[in-house]
Amino acid sequence: MNNPFYLWWLGEWKFQLVLMEGKVNIEGYGLGICLSTSLQPGESPKTAADRLVLTENTKRKSMYKAWKNNQNNRNLL
């Protein structure tokens, strides 16, 4: 596996393995942000990268829905 690496289903993201403080971390760069997570025991780098982006995507969708609800509630007042 090359470092950095890409996943075809996450074309706009670039990932790299980083050894930091005795732990292996995955760093993801894409959409103007940098994310990082540790590699879990028995987990492949590709799975960790996918988990990293899925977690961030879930957070962003949740924040957007909360913002949208807030905007709709303001319009009702």
C-alpha positions, 0 to 999 in steps of 0.5 A: 500500500502506498502512502498516501493512499486513495479510496475509489469511492472517496475520490476527493479524499487523500489518506495517509498512515502516520506513526504518532506516539507509538500508535498508528493513525490514519489522517484524511485530507479532503473538502478543505478539512483534515481528520484523524483517527487511530487504527483499531486492532485488526482493522485495515487502513482502508476500513479505518479511512472509510469509518473516519469519513462516514463518522464525519459525514454523519456529524455534518448531516446531523448539524445541517438538520439541526440548523435547518430545523432552527431556520424553520422554527425562526420562520414560524415565529 
